Amino acid sequence: MLYHHKTLRRAKKIWVFFYALGYIVVGVVAVGVWIYLSDSAIQSVANMATTFLGMMVPIAAQYFRNN
């Protein structure tokens, strides 16, 4: 049973890593597009960029608190 628990924990860490990586990639691209196009950027890109920037603070704080 212990082996199964370790396997599940490892799988969860892998999924969390790729989810976070995807979120960061999309967020950084949105910020880049938002900065590059400035006023020409569509509203959804601007929303994603500002949301990403606003959420990175609590995400980073939680990550470093757990490690």
DRENZAMAR-738183 format. One line per 4 residues: number of its first residue (from 1); their letters; for each residue x, y, z of C-alpha. Coordinates in nm, 4 decimals. Layout:
% DRENZAMAR-738183
NUM) A) X Y Z  ...
//
This chain:
% DRENZAMAR-738183
1) MLYH) 0.0000 0.0000 0.0000  0.2885 0.2372 0.0745  0.4247 0.1915 -0.2779  0.0868 0.2850 -0.4241
5) HKTL) 0.0748 0.6012 -0.2107  0.4226 0.7080 -0.3275  0.3274 0.6469 -0.6889  0.0145 0.8592 -0.6562
9) RRAK) 0.2082 1.1376 -0.4877  0.4663 1.1349 -0.7658  0.1951 1.1382 -1.0339  0.0265 1.4318 -0.8625
13) KIWV) 0.3529 1.6255 -0.8538  0.4062 1.5624 -1.2247  0.0544 1.6819 -1.3131  0.0919 1.9907 -1.0939
17) FFYA) 0.4260 2.0710 -1.2555  0.2880 2.0539 -1.6095  -0.0251 2.2484 -1.5153  0.1881 2.5231 -1.3616
21) LGYI) 0.4254 2.5202 -1.6574  0.1352 2.5584 -1.9005  -0.0117 2.8409 -1.6936  0.3221 3.0203 -1.6825
25) VVGV) 0.3853 2.9804 -2.0559  0.0397 3.1102 -2.1499  0.0698 3.3946 -1.8986  0.4141 3.5048 -2.0129
29) VAVG) 0.3064 3.4953 -2.3777  -0.0047 3.6990 -2.2924  0.2075 3.9568 -2.1087  0.4481 3.9718 -2.4035
33) VWIY) 0.1681 4.0203 -2.6557  0.0021 4.2757 -2.4297  0.3252 4.4774 -2.3991  0.4129 4.4453 -2.7683
37) LSDS) 0.0692 4.5388 -2.9027  -0.0250 4.7710 -2.6136  -0.3487 4.9442 -2.7220  -0.4012 4.7095 -3.0187
41) AIQS) -0.4194 4.3951 -2.8027  -0.7640 4.2399 -2.7800  -0.9360 4.2595 -2.4429  -0.9037 3.8876 -2.3668
45) VANM) -0.5229 3.9037 -2.4025  -0.5082 4.2081 -2.1759  -0.7316 4.0314 -1.9217  -0.5167 3.7176 -1.9266
49) ATTF) -0.1973 3.9204 -1.8881  -0.3215 4.1220 -1.5912  -0.4773 3.8149 -1.4286  -0.1520 3.6249 -1.4705
53) LGMM) 0.0482 3.9050 -1.3143  -0.1970 3.9339 -1.0259  -0.2053 3.5602 -0.9570  0.1694 3.5042 -0.9696
57) VPIA) 0.2174 3.6722 -0.6309  -0.0050 3.4335 -0.4288  0.1055 3.1328 -0.6357  0.4730 3.2068 -0.5723
61) AQYF) 0.4061 3.2770 -0.2045  0.2245 2.9442 -0.1633  0.4961 2.7559 -0.3488  0.7769 2.8904 -0.1328
65) RNN) 0.5762 2.8456 0.1863  0.5313 2.4714 0.1134  0.8954 2.4156 0.0193
//
